[in-house]
Amino acid sequence: MKNKTFIGIFLGIIFSVFVFVPLKEVLIRLHITDYYRSDNWQLVSKTSDPIYDKVMTLESFISNRYNNYFPFYNSINSLYYNSIINVDGLLFNNIYLKDNNDKEHLFYNDKDNFYFLVNHYSIEELDNRLNNQIKFYNDINDKYPNIKLGIYLPARYDSLRDVNIKGSYDSITKFMNGLNDDIKLGVFDLNKDDYLNYYYKTDHHYNSLGAELVYKDILNMYGLSNKLNITHKDVKTPYYGSHAKSTLMTRTSDTLTAMDIDNNFKVNIEDKTFKPLEVTDRKNKFYDYYVGYFSGMFDEVIYENNTHYFRNLLIIGDSLSWQIDYLLATNFDKTYVVNTKYGKWLKEDLVLSDYIEKNNITHILFLRETKNLIFDADNFKLDKKVIR
């Protein structure tokens, strides 16, 4: 009976794969779903068609449950996306692969062998979102003039100003021009040629070289200086980041790297999974070693130094802050790291006035993905979560 059940499940998976793959391709080619032509970035069809949502739900269901349990499924996926690259690569440098669950368009650059994302919003929608975010930061600045408010934009390839994926739309410049003059703003303003020296090819995070530059940029933004002796080390090779995982392709890989520093601060998290800074090898080649190594999925982390700088930092961040929050903490008496995606913030609002008064906050830093800092592209609604 067990054998029959297993065979039934296995055949069901095979059937799902062979139905899903051509179905998705047909929907894309018929322009029923969103599809970008690869080199001119023109949106052929933009729709919230329920068929699209069902297809994406099916893909997510299959991927989440059968990745790494059925190698045949992985091989089919890899073969499918490799075939797209091999065929479209004859004509285009930037090749559309799929939409993720946030309806962002995943591309592969066949010339330099890296993945990147393009958002699905219209220019009008981006403008509305950008203006709303500008108002949010300016409100904080106006209400707390004694707080040194900083925003750092870790711009990825899809938001670099010389790439112009969305025509001539320069969101970073518009954002900079809209902020109050006394808001401190930093931009990881790489050019296209430097990008791959500081970001992973298969993941949306910067590598340790990029993280060090961001860390020093932020210190400079606040008029502080680095006191750390920073070295770098290789953590895991090969490393397949989030973009590679979504396609199950191994044609491009990275080496996960990290900074090495000595620190003496205390942390409120006693859980042994917090910042383990060590790698446990897994059979799953697409295991997220970035999360496993830096482990920052906590609602609130507090670093405490035995210092008398008379300044305390509040970081409102995401996974891009995990690599450097403990470095920044060496420059403050206390550093509070808040990630509103987790724990108590799922039910509570962050009342800024109370938090500032209770913890004697002197500096605030927003360090999140650029798309969310300037557009709230993933709809976290931070302007509603953070009560001014």
C-alpha positions as CSV (number, residue, x, y, z in Angstrom):
1,M,0.0,0.0,0.0
2,K,2.8,2.4,0.9
3,N,4.6,1.6,-2.4
4,K,1.4,2.4,-4.3
5,T,1.0,5.7,-2.4
6,F,4.6,6.6,-3.1
7,I,4.3,5.7,-6.8
8,G,1.1,7.8,-7.0
9,I,2.8,10.8,-5.5
10,F,5.8,10.4,-7.7
11,L,3.7,10.1,-10.9
12,G,1.6,13.1,-9.8
13,I,4.8,15.2,-9.5
14,I,6.0,14.1,-12.9
15,F,2.6,14.9,-14.4
16,S,2.5,18.4,-12.7
17,V,5.9,19.3,-14.0
18,F,5.2,18.2,-17.6
19,V,1.9,20.1,-17.5
20,F,3.1,23.1,-15.7
21,V,6.2,23.9,-17.8
22,P,4.6,24.1,-21.2
23,L,1.5,25.8,-19.7
24,K,3.5,28.6,-18.2
25,E,5.5,29.0,-21.5
26,V,2.3,29.2,-23.5
27,L,0.8,31.8,-21.1
28,I,3.9,33.9,-21.4
29,R,4.2,33.7,-25.2
30,L,0.5,34.5,-25.6
31,H,1.1,37.5,-23.4
32,I,-1.6,36.4,-20.9
33,T,1.0,36.9,-18.2
34,D,3.5,39.7,-17.8
35,Y,6.5,39.4,-20.0
36,Y,9.4,41.7,-20.7
37,R,11.2,41.6,-24.0
38,S,14.8,41.1,-23.1
39,D,16.9,44.0,-24.4
40,N,14.5,46.9,-24.8
41,W,12.7,46.5,-21.5
42,Q,9.3,47.1,-23.0
43,L,6.4,45.5,-21.2
44,V,4.4,43.5,-23.7
45,S,1.4,42.8,-21.4
46,K,0.7,44.0,-17.9
47,T,-2.2,42.3,-16.1
48,S,-3.4,41.0,-12.8
49,D,-5.2,38.2,-14.6
50,P,-6.3,35.5,-12.1
51,I,-4.8,32.9,-14.5
52,Y,-1.4,34.4,-13.8
53,D,-1.9,34.1,-10.0
54,K,-2.9,30.5,-10.3
55,V,0.1,29.6,-12.3
56,M,2.4,31.4,-9.8
57,T,0.7,29.6,-6.9
58,L,1.2,26.3,-8.7
59,E,4.9,27.1,-9.3
60,S,5.4,28.1,-5.7
61,F,3.6,25.0,-4.4
62,I,5.8,22.7,-6.5
63,S,9.0,24.5,-5.7
64,N,8.5,24.8,-2.0
65,R,7.6,21.1,-1.5
66,Y,9.6,19.2,-4.0
67,N,12.9,21.1,-4.4
68,N,15.7,19.0,-3.2
69,Y,13.6,16.0,-2.5
70,F,13.1,14.9,-6.1
71,P,16.3,15.4,-8.1
72,F,14.4,14.7,-11.3
73,Y,12.2,17.8,-10.7
74,N,15.3,19.9,-10.1
75,S,16.8,18.6,-13.3
76,I,13.7,19.4,-15.3
77,N,13.6,23.0,-13.9
78,S,17.3,23.5,-14.5
79,L,17.0,22.1,-18.1
80,Y,14.0,24.4,-18.7
81,Y,15.7,27.6,-17.6
82,N,19.1,26.6,-19.2
83,S,17.3,26.1,-22.5
84,I,15.7,29.6,-22.3
85,I,19.2,31.1,-21.7
86,N,20.8,29.1,-24.5
87,V,18.1,30.0,-27.0
88,D,17.4,33.6,-26.0
89,G,21.1,34.2,-25.4
90,L,21.7,34.0,-29.1
91,L,19.9,37.3,-29.5
92,F,19.9,39.0,-26.1
93,N,22.3,39.8,-23.3
94,N,19.5,40.1,-20.7
95,I,17.2,37.2,-20.7
96,Y,13.8,37.0,-19.0
97,L,13.4,33.8,-16.9
98,K,10.4,34.1,-14.7
99,D,8.3,36.2,-12.2
100,N,8.8,35.7,-8.5
101,N,6.1,35.7,-5.9
102,D,6.3,39.5,-5.7
103,K,5.7,39.6,-9.5
104,E,9.1,41.0,-10.0
105,H,10.7,39.9,-13.3
106,L,13.9,37.8,-12.9
107,F,16.5,38.2,-15.6
108,Y,19.8,36.6,-16.4
109,N,22.7,38.6,-17.9
110,D,24.3,36.1,-20.2
111,K,27.3,38.3,-20.9
112,D,28.5,38.6,-17.2
113,N,26.5,35.6,-15.8
114,F,24.4,37.1,-13.1
115,Y,20.8,37.5,-12.1
116,F,18.8,40.6,-11.5
117,L,15.2,41.7,-10.9
118,V,13.0,44.3,-12.5
119,N,9.9,45.6,-10.8
120,H,6.5,45.4,-12.4
121,Y,5.1,48.9,-11.5
122,S,4.3,51.6,-14.0
123,I,6.2,54.9,-14.0
124,E,3.0,56.6,-12.5
125,E,2.8,54.0,-9.7
126,L,6.5,54.4,-8.9
127,D,6.1,58.1,-8.7
128,N,3.2,57.8,-6.3
129,R,5.1,55.4,-4.1
130,L,8.3,57.4,-4.2
131,N,6.4,60.6,-3.1
132,N,4.8,58.7,-0.3
133,Q,8.1,57.4,1.0
134,I,9.7,60.9,0.8
135,K,6.8,62.3,2.9
136,F,7.4,59.5,5.5
137,Y,11.1,60.3,6.0
138,N,10.5,64.1,5.9
139,D,7.8,63.7,8.6
140,I,10.2,61.9,10.9
141,N,12.9,64.6,10.3
142,D,10.4,67.4,11.0
143,K,9.1,65.8,14.2
144,Y,12.5,64.8,15.6
145,P,14.9,67.6,14.6
146,N,17.4,66.6,17.3
147,I,17.7,63.1,15.9
148,K,20.4,62.5,13.3
149,L,18.3,60.7,10.7
150,G,20.1,58.7,8.0
151,I,19.0,56.7,5.0
152,Y,21.3,54.4,3.1
153,L,20.4,53.1,-0.3
154,P,22.4,49.9,-1.2
155,A,21.6,50.3,-4.9
156,R,21.6,47.0,-6.9
157,Y,22.0,46.6,-10.6
158,D,18.3,47.1,-11.3
159,S,18.4,50.6,-9.7
160,L,21.7,51.8,-11.0
161,R,21.5,55.1,-12.7
162,D,23.4,54.1,-15.8
163,V,21.4,51.0,-16.5
164,N,18.0,52.8,-17.1
165,I,15.9,49.7,-17.2
166,K,12.8,51.8,-16.9
167,G,13.7,54.2,-19.7
168,S,15.1,57.4,-18.4
169,Y,13.4,57.1,-15.0
170,D,16.0,58.0,-12.4
171,S,14.4,57.2,-9.1
172,I,17.4,57.8,-6.9
173,T,17.9,61.3,-8.1
174,K,14.2,62.1,-7.6
175,F,14.4,60.6,-4.1
176,M,17.5,62.6,-3.2
177,N,16.0,65.9,-4.4
178,G,12.7,65.3,-2.5
179,L,14.3,64.8,1.0
180,N,14.8,67.5,3.6
181,D,18.3,69.0,3.4
182,D,19.3,67.9,6.8
183,I,18.5,64.2,6.3
184,K,21.7,62.3,5.9
185,L,21.6,60.2,2.7
186,G,24.1,57.7,1.5
187,V,24.0,55.8,-1.8
188,F,26.1,52.7,-2.7
189,D,26.5,54.4,-6.1
190,L,28.3,51.8,-8.1
191,N,28.7,51.9,-11.9
192,K,27.7,48.9,-13.9
193,D,31.2,47.7,-14.3
194,D,31.9,47.7,-10.6
195,Y,28.7,46.1,-9.6
196,L,29.9,42.4,-9.7
197,N,32.9,43.2,-7.5
198,Y,30.6,44.0,-4.6
199,Y,27.4,42.0,-5.1
200,Y,26.7,38.3,-5.5
201,K,25.9,37.1,-8.9
202,T,23.2,34.7,-7.7
203,D,21.8,36.6,-4.8
204,H,20.3,40.1,-4.0
205,H,22.8,40.8,-1.2
206,Y,26.2,42.6,-1.4
207,N,29.2,40.4,-0.6
208,S,31.6,41.2,2.3
209,L,33.6,43.6,0.2
210,G,30.4,45.5,-0.6
211,A,29.3,45.3,3.1
212,E,32.6,46.8,4.2
213,L,32.2,49.8,1.8
214,V,28.6,50.3,3.0
215,Y,29.7,50.2,6.6
216,K,32.3,52.8,6.1
217,D,30.0,54.9,3.9
218,I,27.4,55.0,6.8
219,L,30.1,56.0,9.3
220,N,31.2,58.8,7.0
221,M,27.6,59.8,6.6
222,Y,27.3,60.4,10.3
223,G,30.8,62.0,10.6
224,L,32.3,58.9,12.4
225,S,35.5,57.0,11.7
226,N,36.2,53.3,11.5
227,K,38.3,51.9,14.4
228,L,38.1,48.2,13.3
229,N,40.8,46.1,11.7
230,I,38.7,44.3,9.0
231,T,39.7,41.2,7.2
232,H,37.7,39.0,4.9
233,K,37.3,35.3,4.7
234,D,35.6,32.7,2.4
235,V,32.7,31.0,4.1
236,K,31.1,28.7,1.5
237,T,31.9,27.6,-2.0
238,P,29.9,27.0,-4.1
239,Y,27.1,29.3,-2.9
240,Y,23.8,29.4,-4.8
241,G,21.8,32.5,-3.7
242,S,18.1,33.2,-3.8
243,H,18.0,33.9,-7.5
244,A,19.8,30.6,-8.4
245,K,17.5,28.8,-6.0
246,S,14.4,30.1,-7.8
247,T,15.6,28.5,-11.1
248,L,17.5,25.5,-9.6
249,M,20.4,26.3,-12.0
250,T,24.0,25.7,-11.1
251,R,25.5,27.3,-14.2
252,T,26.6,30.3,-12.1
253,S,27.7,30.3,-8.4
254,D,29.3,32.5,-5.8
255,T,31.6,32.2,-2.8
256,L,29.9,33.4,0.3
257,T,32.2,35.7,2.1
258,A,32.2,37.5,5.5
259,M,34.2,40.1,7.4
260,D,36.3,39.1,10.4
261,I,36.3,41.4,13.4
262,D,36.8,41.2,17.2
263,N,34.1,42.6,19.3
264,N,33.3,42.8,23.0
265,F,29.6,43.9,23.1
266,K,26.8,42.2,24.8
267,V,23.6,41.1,22.9
268,N,20.1,40.7,24.2
269,I,19.6,37.5,22.1
270,E,20.9,34.5,24.0
271,D,19.6,32.1,21.4
272,K,22.6,30.1,20.0
273,T,21.2,30.6,16.5
274,F,21.9,34.3,16.7
275,K,24.8,35.4,14.5
276,P,26.4,31.9,14.6
277,L,29.0,33.1,11.9
278,E,29.6,29.4,11.1
279,V,28.5,27.1,8.3
280,T,26.9,23.7,8.7
281,D,27.1,21.9,5.4
282,R,23.8,20.7,4.1
283,K,22.9,18.2,1.4
284,N,20.6,20.8,-0.1
285,K,22.9,22.7,-2.6
286,F,20.4,25.5,-2.6
287,Y,20.2,25.9,1.2
288,D,20.3,29.6,2.1
289,Y,23.8,29.8,3.7
290,Y,23.5,33.6,3.9
291,V,20.6,33.3,6.4
292,G,22.3,30.3,8.1
293,Y,25.5,32.2,8.7
294,F,24.3,35.8,9.5
295,S,20.9,34.7,11.0
296,G,19.2,38.0,11.7
297,M,15.5,37.0,11.7
298,F,14.7,38.6,15.0
299,D,12.3,41.4,15.7
300,E,14.7,43.3,18.0
301,V,18.4,43.0,18.6
302,I,20.2,45.1,21.1
303,Y,24.0,45.5,21.1
304,E,25.6,47.0,24.2
305,N,29.1,48.3,24.5
306,N,31.2,49.2,27.5
307,T,31.7,52.7,26.1
308,H,30.7,56.3,26.8
309,Y,30.1,57.8,23.4
310,F,26.8,59.2,24.6
311,R,25.1,58.2,21.4
312,N,22.6,55.3,20.7
313,L,21.6,54.1,17.2
314,L,18.3,52.7,16.0
315,I,18.6,50.7,12.8
316,I,15.4,49.9,10.9
317,G,16.6,47.3,8.6
318,D,16.2,44.0,6.8
319,S,18.7,41.3,5.7
320,L,21.0,43.8,4.2
321,S,21.8,45.1,7.6
322,W,22.7,41.7,9.0
323,Q,26.3,41.8,7.7
324,I,27.1,45.2,9.2
325,D,24.8,45.9,12.2
326,Y,27.3,44.5,14.6
327,L,30.1,46.5,13.0
328,L,28.1,49.7,13.4
329,A,27.4,48.8,17.0
330,T,31.1,49.3,17.9
331,N,30.6,53.0,17.3
332,F,27.7,53.5,19.7
333,D,26.9,52.8,23.4
334,K,23.8,50.9,22.4
335,T,22.5,49.8,19.0
336,Y,18.9,48.7,18.5
337,V,18.2,46.8,15.4
338,V,14.5,46.5,14.5
339,N,13.1,44.3,11.7
340,T,9.4,44.8,11.3
341,K,8.9,41.6,9.4
342,Y,9.3,39.5,12.5
343,G,8.1,38.7,16.0
344,K,6.2,41.3,18.0
345,W,6.1,43.9,15.1
346,L,3.7,41.6,13.3
347,K,1.1,42.7,15.9
348,E,2.5,45.9,17.3
349,D,3.4,49.2,15.8
350,L,6.7,50.9,16.4
351,V,5.8,54.1,18.2
352,L,8.8,56.2,17.4
353,S,8.4,58.8,20.1
354,D,8.2,56.2,22.9
355,Y,11.1,54.2,21.5
356,I,13.3,57.3,21.2
357,E,12.6,58.4,24.7
358,K,12.9,55.0,26.4
359,N,16.2,54.2,24.7
360,N,17.8,57.6,24.4
361,I,18.1,57.3,20.7
362,T,20.4,59.9,19.1
363,H,20.7,58.4,15.6
364,I,18.3,56.6,13.3
365,L,19.4,54.7,10.2
366,F,17.1,53.2,7.6
367,L,19.1,50.4,5.9
368,R,16.9,48.2,3.7
369,E,16.6,47.2,0.1
370,T,16.6,50.2,-2.1
371,K,13.3,49.2,-3.8
372,N,11.6,49.2,-0.4
373,L,13.3,52.4,0.9
374,I,12.2,54.5,-2.0
375,F,9.1,52.6,-3.3
376,D,7.9,50.2,-0.6
377,A,7.9,47.8,-3.6
378,D,7.1,44.8,-1.4
379,N,4.2,46.5,0.4
380,F,5.6,46.4,3.9
381,K,3.8,49.7,4.6
382,L,6.5,50.9,7.0
383,D,4.9,54.4,6.9
384,K,1.9,52.8,8.7
385,K,3.9,50.5,11.0
386,V,6.2,53.3,12.3
387,I,4.0,55.7,14.2
388,R,5.5,59.2,14.1
